[in-house]
């Protein structure tokens, strides 16, 4: 009903029944239906769980459970994809799209591990300072922070650093 009253008021804000629709809508927002709609629109599993605790006998309880299950399934799928890709961008995408995700701490830790691996690989390539080492870095870390620097270093070495 909330959606219907909102649609009516959006289409006919000064309509003949807008006062009555507005009053009914205000009353609905104070019911379990209003609490459910707010929780659902938030997209937050925490809000949905709070709704279920606050309104344990609501006719919208099953809908809330379905919404919560759908959020969790989407979150798990997004996390599975991030793990499969295993790049900064994949974990950043997970963090950006799953604002309530239960894997957020793991995603942040994975980003930290990848940054450290990237850095150590770059340090190794710099110590060796040969074309093959930079190519190896670029093939292993195409998303790496120093990817472009490795390219420029290869170009510089080919330009005659070692008399080549």
Secondary structure, DSSP 4 states (H G I P E B T S, - for coil): -HHHHHHHHHH-TTSTTHHHHHHHHHHHHTSHHHHHHHHHHHT-HHHHHHHHHHTTT-TTHHHHHHHHHHHHHHHHHHHHHHHHH-SHHHHHHHHHH-TT-TTHHHHHHHHHHHHHHHHHHHHHHHHH-SHHHHHHHHHH-TT-TTHHHHHHHHHHIIIIIT--
